[in-house]
Every structure is written in structure tokens, then in C-alpha cells.
């Protein structure tokens, strides 16, 4: 039988990320997974810039959303986003490295609430993402 930590890692790395073509395409690296928590990172590439020559807000949203998805599913129950929001605090520049840390704030049998803090390589907050998931009750099948 797997420990909670082993289960979280297997779900995120082998069941979710390996099938998550968008996160792979974006270049997201998973740095840490724990039950109810996930840390991911991406380096801002030229194709991620908007017309102001800063990182497109959709990139930071997507990074936060991926961290949120991984954290909320890491406890073994398939969980689906029902509401998300992001506050952009500071502009993200070309070649910045953005780290997103998703942390579980409250969980019940049906819902989970998460906050994702996004920081740059100088540990400056660039965005705060919040999300709520519906916990389906269906377990991830771990082989």
C-alpha cells in the first residue's frame, strides 16, 4: 500500500502530468508534490509575451491553474475546478522564472479551496490565484 506522499506523487507525475499536453507544452516543471500542495515553475519565453512585451496574463493563469489542479487531485479523489480567479500584482518580464505554490486552505468531502502564490526569481509576488474544486468522490486508479 502506498503512503499518502507516494500516492500524491504518483497521481500528479504519472496520471496527470504525463497526460497533460498543455502543461507540457507550456514547459511547466513540477518541483514538489505533497498531499494538498504542489509547486511548479516555468521560464517565460519570447512566445509568452503580449503586445506590451511582458508575459501574457494567460500564462500566469495557466501556471496557477496547473498547480491548483495538481494540488487538489493529490489526495486521491478526482477533483474538478468550479471557480477560479487571479489577481495580477506585478508585471512578469521576459526571461523571468515564475514559481507557483498551490496550498490547500480548506477541504470537505465535496469541495476544496486552494490559494496559489506566484513569485518571480527574486521572490516577489507577481500574482495570487484562488480556486475551488468539486471533489467527485471518484478515486484515482493507481496501478
Secondary structure as a PSIPRED ss2 file (coil, helix, strand):
# PSIPRED VFORMAT (PSIPRED V4.0)

   1 X C   1.000  0.000  0.000
   2 X C   1.000  0.000  0.000
   3 X C   1.000  0.000  0.000
   4 X H   0.000  1.000  0.000
   5 X H   0.000  1.000  0.000
   6 X H   0.000  1.000  0.000
   7 X H   0.000  1.000  0.000
   8 X H   0.000  1.000  0.000
   9 X H   0.000  1.000  0.000
  10 X H   0.000  1.000  0.000
  11 X H   0.000  1.000  0.000
  12 X H   0.000  1.000  0.000
  13 X H   0.000  1.000  0.000
  14 X H   0.000  1.000  0.000
  15 X H   0.000  1.000  0.000
  16 X H   0.000  1.000  0.000
  17 X H   0.000  1.000  0.000
  18 X H   0.000  1.000  0.000
  19 X H   0.000  1.000  0.000
  20 X C   1.000  0.000  0.000
  21 X H   0.000  1.000  0.000
  22 X H   0.000  1.000  0.000
  23 X H   0.000  1.000  0.000
  24 X H   0.000  1.000  0.000
  25 X H   0.000  1.000  0.000
  26 X H   0.000  1.000  0.000
  27 X C   1.000  0.000  0.000
  28 X C   1.000  0.000  0.000
  29 X E   0.000  0.000  1.000
  30 X E   0.000  0.000  1.000
  31 X E   0.000  0.000  1.000
  32 X E   0.000  0.000  1.000
  33 X E   0.000  0.000  1.000
  34 X E   0.000  0.000  1.000
  35 X C   1.000  0.000  0.000
  36 X C   1.000  0.000  0.000
  37 X E   0.000  0.000  1.000
  38 X E   0.000  0.000  1.000
  39 X E   0.000  0.000  1.000
  40 X E   0.000  0.000  1.000
  41 X E   0.000  0.000  1.000
  42 X E   0.000  0.000  1.000
  43 X E   0.000  0.000  1.000
  44 X C   1.000  0.000  0.000
  45 X C   1.000  0.000  0.000
  46 X H   0.000  1.000  0.000
  47 X H   0.000  1.000  0.000
  48 X H   0.000  1.000  0.000
  49 X E   0.000  0.000  1.000
  50 X C   1.000  0.000  0.000
  51 X C   1.000  0.000  0.000
  52 X C   1.000  0.000  0.000
  53 X C   1.000  0.000  0.000
  54 X C   1.000  0.000  0.000
  55 X E   0.000  0.000  1.000
  56 X C   1.000  0.000  0.000
  57 X H   0.000  1.000  0.000
  58 X H   0.000  1.000  0.000
  59 X H   0.000  1.000  0.000
  60 X H   0.000  1.000  0.000
  61 X H   0.000  1.000  0.000
  62 X H   0.000  1.000  0.000
  63 X H   0.000  1.000  0.000
  64 X H   0.000  1.000  0.000
  65 X H   0.000  1.000  0.000
  66 X H   0.000  1.000  0.000
  67 X H   0.000  1.000  0.000
  68 X H   0.000  1.000  0.000
  69 X H   0.000  1.000  0.000
  70 X H   0.000  1.000  0.000
  71 X H   0.000  1.000  0.000
  72 X H   0.000  1.000  0.000
  73 X H   0.000  1.000  0.000
  74 X C   1.000  0.000  0.000
  75 X C   1.000  0.000  0.000
  76 X C   1.000  0.000  0.000
  77 X E   0.000  0.000  1.000
  78 X E   0.000  0.000  1.000
  79 X E   0.000  0.000  1.000
  80 X E   0.000  0.000  1.000
  81 X E   0.000  0.000  1.000
  82 X E   0.000  0.000  1.000
  83 X E   0.000  0.000  1.000
  84 X E   0.000  0.000  1.000
  85 X E   0.000  0.000  1.000
  86 X E   0.000  0.000  1.000
  87 X E   0.000  0.000  1.000
  88 X E   0.000  0.000  1.000
  89 X C   1.000  0.000  0.000
  90 X C   1.000  0.000  0.000
  91 X C   1.000  0.000  0.000
  92 X C   1.000  0.000  0.000
  93 X C   1.000  0.000  0.000
  94 X C   1.000  0.000  0.000
  95 X C   1.000  0.000  0.000
  96 X C   1.000  0.000  0.000
  97 X E   0.000  0.000  1.000
  98 X E   0.000  0.000  1.000
  99 X E   0.000  0.000  1.000
 100 X E   0.000  0.000  1.000
 101 X E   0.000  0.000  1.000
 102 X E   0.000  0.000  1.000
 103 X E   0.000  0.000  1.000
 104 X E   0.000  0.000  1.000
 105 X E   0.000  0.000  1.000
 106 X E   0.000  0.000  1.000
 107 X E   0.000  0.000  1.000
 108 X C   1.000  0.000  0.000
 109 X C   1.000  0.000  0.000
 110 X C   1.000  0.000  0.000
 111 X E   0.000  0.000  1.000
 112 X E   0.000  0.000  1.000
 113 X E   0.000  0.000  1.000
 114 X E   0.000  0.000  1.000
 115 X E   0.000  0.000  1.000
 116 X E   0.000  0.000  1.000
 117 X E   0.000  0.000  1.000
 118 X E   0.000  0.000  1.000
 119 X E   0.000  0.000  1.000
 120 X C   1.000  0.000  0.000
 121 X C   1.000  0.000  0.000
 122 X C   1.000  0.000  0.000
 123 X C   1.000  0.000  0.000
 124 X C   1.000  0.000  0.000
 125 X E   0.000  0.000  1.000
 126 X E   0.000  0.000  1.000
 127 X E   0.000  0.000  1.000
 128 X E   0.000  0.000  1.000
 129 X E   0.000  0.000  1.000
 130 X E   0.000  0.000  1.000
 131 X E   0.000  0.000  1.000
 132 X E   0.000  0.000  1.000
 133 X E   0.000  0.000  1.000
 134 X E   0.000  0.000  1.000
 135 X E   0.000  0.000  1.000
 136 X E   0.000  0.000  1.000
 137 X E   0.000  0.000  1.000
 138 X E   0.000  0.000  1.000
 139 X E   0.000  0.000  1.000
 140 X C   1.000  0.000  0.000
 141 X C   1.000  0.000  0.000
 142 X C   1.000  0.000  0.000
 143 X C   1.000  0.000  0.000
